[in-house]
Amino acid sequence: MSEPLLGTVVVPVASADDAEATCAAALDRIADAGGRLVAVHVVEKGGGVPDTISVEQAEEVAEAAFEVVERRAADAGVPVETRLEYGTDVAETVFDVAADADATAIAFTPRGGSRWIRLLTGDVALSLVTETDHPVVVLPERDGNESDRDGADATADEGDE
């Protein structure tokens, strides 16, 4: 018998607010499937250009997001692993984590942002959906309202993943 779709779910989180919204949308579903969560925060490295924030600042943002994920996962009874990763391409880094974790799916809640911002920064959500061999689950926010959950790190700067 194969593992359910939400058996091992990789979830990118950009900030504490993003982690709250993503956990609200994902954890009950993962718990119902008897699955586990692998939360990943990607610090985008500039690849020869200056980074938008310092490594220390990015690690603080990741730590805050992971605290939310760990607390919410414990409350839901979902096993959780957190991964802080560095990469020049956010989507590719998420795919690498998914492969490493033997993920059954990648799940995320889209973040707000204008089409203009997506055009300028790239659309990680589009890459997550179109450039992977893993199933992708796009989760609606629990309250039905799209909010601005962009964090101070490069993952959020990338757009609406």
Secondary structure, 3 states (H helix, E strand, C coil): CCCCCCCEEEEECCCHHHHHHHHHHHHHHHHHCCCEEEEEEEEECCCCCCCCCCHHHHHHHHHHHHHHHHHHHHHHCCCEEEEEEEECCHHHHHHHHHHHCCCCEEEECCCCCCHHHHHHHCCHHHHHHHCCCCCEEECCCCCCCCCCCCCCCHHHHCCCC
